[in-house]
Amino acid sequence: MPPRLRVLAGTGTTLTPITHLVNTTNAFSLVSDRFEGEVIVCIKGLTRPEKDASDYFERPERQGITWSIQVRGRFLEPISADDVLFGNVFDRPLRLPLGSGAVLKFMRYIDPTLEHDLTSQTYPWALSPLIAMMPHLVHTRIARNRDCSDHLAPPASSAAFPPKIPLSDDTSQLHLARTLARSLSSRGNELAHSSMLSLSSTLSASLYLATPRESSKEFRSARSTIKKMVGANGKDKKKERSGLGLASASKRRAYFTSAAHRQDITFGPEDVLTTDICYGFLKFSPSLTLRLPGGLSFDLMRYWGGQPARFVCCKRKLREGGRNDGGVPWGPIFWTVVIEMGEDERGFGVS
């Protein structure tokens, strides 16, 4: 008898079964006081639904993929991109097999920003900054309501969700989410730019009226320096207007391996993120199996002790002074998707 699969999702501790929505085009709503969005789950081999079936795995862009969790939504309070984490957490210790070192190396190869404590005797975990690890990410800035500047237009857009064509990176508007500090710095640069132009104009007039002795090498050097500063400032402005220049997922992931770059981005209610976490190294039949290059595979259910695969998007937990408190690294949960095995009628068969 093939294993039965059950999928749940939600934003709090109480999750809702959504197995009947898996592999369909019907999204499940994620709503809390911290996050607002929707999720779609696709698992290859799950019994194909009779209505609203998704063709996700038939698309050429997703050949070789075995599972996908797509989410579109927004954070309802400003949060640094460095503090938005995604990964797996567990309720009790794991029994790591021989060869687990190879597994961790493989995971770090896929995601250099990964942090973990899978040997924890309380709550094992493996988490990464979402902006740096997500295979596919689209950022969209939505406009404020014209009638009231304190309210935002709803996050829904004309773009379908799930998208008809599998998600591909688009971070062309991501520079708009730079932090307040960067915005203030930008304003400061504009003032400096204006001041330098004024100084340059004054100096030019002075040079025009100066005596031959005054218009010597020192004055010419000063004028040249100011012109270079003004020109460089203009180039920086042009670069800022054109965005961060992250034309692909690989460039975005490489750029945000830097914590400083992640801290330069702040997501708020006006920033809609659409993400697709999808890979081909997990198999759900005949059991939850991790398959590595070279033919190495692990039956995860055996070593996880029957624990479900719990995927969470959460806030980094900080203590006073801005550093981790040494315990579990996650704070409030924005959303969760759980995939569990079971031999009951509530699940769907996996072939």
Disulfide bonds with the S-S distance in Angstrom:
none
